[in-house]
């Protein structure tokens, strides 16, 4: 009995020690589990942040790549614009040079037009005296036109050339018009007949008298009655009352 008592006490003490150790181990395990849980939760948060940062990096990378493509496109576009601007600058230089040339041409063409009008006026004075008032008014209008600053030189030149064209057309047309001429010192109503610039004739309204312009003497000469039928026929052709036909009219021979 004396020996058994200590052994029981030892077993009891050992049991108590093992119980305490087990309790401590459970506490350690619980603490470790709590720490592991906290670590896992922290790791999840960290991973979430990493995923968010990764997504932001991917988004920024895509934006960067998109900006690079946009910059590349802008560089190509800017290069094309630089070429266009260069061409436009060259065109501006060409236009400025052309404007300078136009200014020189304007200074040269105005005296030329004045000389052309003077020459046309002298030509009309030396020509057969048909449509004298109309042709004189045309020269007067051109002369006044040269003094008008509001009219462009191009329009002035066009009008001068138009007057020359009209005078040229007289040489290949036949025309009849009414007017007055002196016969026996009296103004008499007649029908004038112009056949190009070859002949200029007249016939009184009663067809009793007719005459022809003599280019050498620069005077009217009366024709005898044998020309009456031909002059009458020619007048009707000029008025488009008869179809064109062969005419026998006097023509002045000039050297």
Residue, then its C-alpha position, 0 to 999 in steps of 0.5 A: x500500500x505504501x508503494x501504490x500511493x505514489x504511483x497513483x499520484x504520479x499517474x494523476x500528475x501525469x494525466x493532469x500534465x497531458x491534459x494541460x498540454x492538450x489544452x495548450x496544443x488546442x489553444x495553439x491550433x486555434x491561434x494558428x487557425x485564426x492566424x492562417x485565416x487572417x493570412x488567407x483573408x489578407x492574401x485574398x485582399x492582396x490578390x484582389x489588389x494585384x488583380x485590380x492593378x493587373x487589370x489597370x496595367x492591361x487597360x493602360x497598356x491597351x490605351x498606350x498601344x492605341x495612342x501609339x497607333x493614333x500617333x502613327x496615323x497622325x504622323x502620316x496625316x501631318x506628313x501629307x498636310x506638310x506636302x499639301x501646305x508646301x504645294x499651296x505655298x508654291x501655288x501662292x508664289x506662282x499666283x503672286x508671280x502671275x499677279x505681277x505679270x498681269x500688272x505688267x500686261x495691264x500697263x502694256x495692254x492699255x496703250x495697245x488698246x488705245x492705239x487699236x481704237x485710233x487705228x480702227x477710227x482711221x480705217x473707218x474714215x478711209x472706208x466706204x461711208x456705210x452706217x456712218x453714225x453707228x460706226x462712229x458711235x462705236x468708236x466713241x463708246x470704246x474711247x469712253x470705255x478706256x477712261x472708266x476705272x470700274x471696267x476690267x482691262x479684260x472687258x475693255x479688250x473684249x469690247x475692242x476685239x468685238x468692234x474689230x470683229x464687226x468691221x471684219x464681218x462687214x467685208x463678207x456680208x450684204x446689207x440694206x438699210x435706210x438713210x439720207x443722202x444729198x441728190x442735187x443738193x437736197x437730202x433725199x431718203x434712199x435705200x443703201x446697199x452694201x455688198x461686202x466692201x466691194x460696192x456701196x450703192x443707193x436707190x431712191x424710194x421711188x426707184x427712179x434714181x440710183x448711185x454708187x460710191x466711187x472709192x477713188x474720188x470718194x464721192x457718189x456717182x449717179x448710175x443710169x437707169x439700166x442698173x435700176x433692175x439689178x439694184x432693186x433685185x440686190x436690195x430685195x436679196x439683202x432684205x431676204x425678200x429674194x433668194x441669193x442670185x447672181x447680180x450685175x452691179x458696178x464695182x470700182x477698180x482700185x490699184 
